[in-house]
Every structure is written in structure tokens, then in C-alpha cells.
Amino acid sequence: MSHELGKLPYSYDALEPYIDAQTMELHYTKHHQGYVNNLNNALSKNPELSKWKIEDLLSHLDRVPESIRSAVRNNGGGHYNHSIFWSTLAPANSSNNAPSGNLCDAIDSQFGSFSNCKDQLCSAALSRFGSGWAWLALNKVNRLEILSTANQDNPISDGMCPIFGIDVWEHAYYLKYQNRRADYVNAIFNVLNWKEISERYSNACVLASALRH
Ligand SMILES: [Fe+2]
């Protein structure tokens, strides 16, 4: 089994004007496809790992042979992170512009308000030096946590469950925003798919609860 680039759930220009079509096309067809190709190439010499799901590989990097561990961490992370990213974005839509259900309650209870949560996510995205991601994740004690990771690392490698992430590699924004990462990070809040993100949170809670029993 080889890993595959999933279908993009919207057209390249669907997130305009916040994310431009050229960036979307390059990001998806070159960067994400590149991670998938490099991951499959690394795994090709280790057929015993070919049945592992991407989540299993990244949760158990210590069980991946050292000779390909960095390649799996970077390219497997790149594949997993971008798969989450595409699914948690959607064309701007006023009925899908804020958290709902359990996620809405958890954000209010832990951060005081959605606005505080957003501020902390923006801060995590802006303070990441160099390339990486800002995340909203469910941590080991089932609380929401905002963090950032370097390169293509994912919170799943630290035992957390990623709810959604903001890609702050320059390839995600440089064509349109150049060095203005803050403008890009603020803009992306217009195209977050809160229906999907809220569902991911509910599913993560169910999974975490099942694991505890
Ligand atoms: Fe990216």
C-alpha cells in the first residue's frame, strides 16, 4: 500500500481572495505531492511498514528504522499535516465561520471566548521562527491546547490529537503576502471550515475516551 494525495475538496481558486489560486495549486500539486512521493520512496525499502497508517507511523517514530526515520518524520508529517489542512479549509461562508457544538463549549470554557482562542492561535503562528505550524490540539488529558511545531512535525508524535493547524511555511503565503505572515494568518480565519474542525474535535474526544477504557 502506498500513500496517496487525497482529492482537494474545492477548486484552486475557491479560497480567493484570502488564498490565491496559484499558491493553492503549487502548494497542493508540488509541495504536498512531493511529501507523498518522498514518503513512499522512503518506505519502499521497508515493506513491513507499508501497512501502517500515517497516524501510526507518526505516533511511533521510535519504531521506524533509524535509516528512514527523518524522511518519515518530515515527509510523513508533510503529508499528514497538509491532508488535515485542506480538509479544515473551505470557501468563506457566513454559516460556517465559528466553532459549534462541543468545540464551542470547550473553547469558551478553556479560553474564555473564541476571540481569545484566536489571539493565542495567531500568536503561536507568528512566533514560530522559520517554517512550521500552529495547532489547536486535544492533549493527553483531553484539554484543548494551542502550540506550534517546527518543520513538518505534528502534535500526534507527542501523544496529542491534532484538531487543525495553520501552515506557516513561506510556501503557504509568500506569493500573495510576501513577508506579511500576520496578514496571511488573519486572512485564513475567513476560510476555516469550522463544521469540519468541530467534528474533528468531537471525534477526537470519542477516540480519547475509548482509549481510556
Ligand atoms: Fe505547506
Boltz pocket constraint, residues with backbone or C-beta under 6 A from the ligand:
constraints:
  - pocket:
      binder: B
      contacts: [[A, 27], [A, 31], [A, 82], [A, 167], [A, 169], [A, 171], [A, 172]]
      max_distance: 6.0
